[in-house]
Amino acid sequence: MNTTQLAKVRAAAKTGSARRVRQAAGITQPEIAADVRVSAAAISRWEAGARAPRGAAALRYLRVLEQLSAATGIPLAGDAE
């Protein structure tokens, strides 16, 4: 597991950029949860800052967020703006 990637996905969740990117793409929490293979409640907790994404799920979440970020043009926390 790459700690840089883990830090990036956690920053995206904590700062709200993950939610902004997801919403701009028109994706719901249950839809992204299915892609990441976690519950919609987990996505909700991550986006609210109540929990931090961990392990393999965190890396899957980052990959999906990076794809949505590229599609929407909205940067994630930690990306060059």
C-alpha positions in Angstrom: 0.0 0.0 0.0 1.3 3.4 -1.0 1.2 5.8 2.0 1.1 8.8 -0.4 -2.1 7.5 -2.0 -3.6 6.7 1.4 -2.8 10.3 2.6 -4.3 11.7 -0.6 -7.6 9.8 -0.3 -7.9 10.7 3.4 -7.3 14.4 2.6 -9.9 14.3 -0.2 -12.5 12.8 2.2 -11.6 15.1 5.1 -11.6 18.4 3.1 -14.8 17.6 1.2 -13.3 17.4 -2.2 -14.3 13.7 -2.5 -17.9 14.7 -2.0 -17.7 17.6 -4.5 -16.2 15.4 -7.2 -18.8 12.7 -6.6 -21.7 15.1 -6.7 -20.4 17.0 -9.7 -20.3 13.6 -11.5 -23.9 13.0 -10.5 -23.0 9.8 -8.6 -24.8 8.9 -5.4 -23.2 7.5 -2.3 -24.8 4.0 -2.9 -23.4 4.0 -6.5 -19.9 4.8 -5.5 -20.1 2.4 -2.6 -21.0 -0.4 -5.0 -17.9 0.4 -7.1 -15.6 0.6 -4.0 -17.3 -2.5 -2.4 -18.2 -0.9 0.9 -21.5 0.2 2.3 -23.1 3.5 1.5 -22.9 4.3 5.2 -19.1 3.9 5.0 -19.0 6.5 2.2 -21.2 8.8 4.2 -18.9 8.5 7.3 -15.8 9.1 5.1 -17.3 12.1 3.5 -18.5 13.5 6.8 -15.0 13.1 8.3 -16.3 10.7 11.0 -14.1 7.9 9.8 -11.0 7.7 7.5 -10.9 5.3 4.5 -8.5 2.4 5.2 -6.8 -0.4 3.5 -7.7 -1.8 0.1 -11.1 0.0 0.1 -9.3 3.3 0.5 -7.2 2.6 -2.6 -10.3 1.5 -4.6 -12.1 4.7 -3.4 -9.1 6.8 -4.6 -9.1 5.2 -8.0 -12.8 5.9 -8.5 -12.4 9.5 -7.3 -9.4 10.1 -9.6 -11.5 8.9 -12.6 -14.4 11.2 -11.6 -12.0 14.1 -11.0 -10.6 13.7 -14.5 -14.1 13.4 -16.0 -15.4 16.5 -14.1 -12.3 18.7 -14.1 -12.7 19.2 -10.4 -9.4 18.5 -8.5 -9.1 16.3 -5.4 -7.3 17.6 -2.3 -3.6 17.2 -3.0 -3.8 17.6 -6.7 -2.2 20.5 -8.5 -4.9 23.1 -9.1 
